[in-house]
């Protein structure tokens, strides 16, 4: 039976590095992160208003 490195290197190309199809790093400049934060603030505000209406009216 082949050793660990020999077994896996047999079918690999000379340069096994591939470019990332989804690069890390936050996406394009000005991505969608501020929109997600805004949506969470709106959801929190709606929940607070509903709780305020339930408990005080």
Steps between C-alpha positions, in 0.01 A plus 500: 500500500627848416615746764283799594669765285559271204138383493357852473769653277459242225188657343573865580622746234840670532341822628192397700408857605170620357364856501218555746157520342372695802790709628507582871522855628152647516412517134501809280560845641185636662344152518170413662608501866343841584166385355502188720572710810217738409257210459588367848443845654158520331407150621608589855302826490184321380530242779549774760195692373285185507612419855436860607147487355427166669620605844386863512165498316 
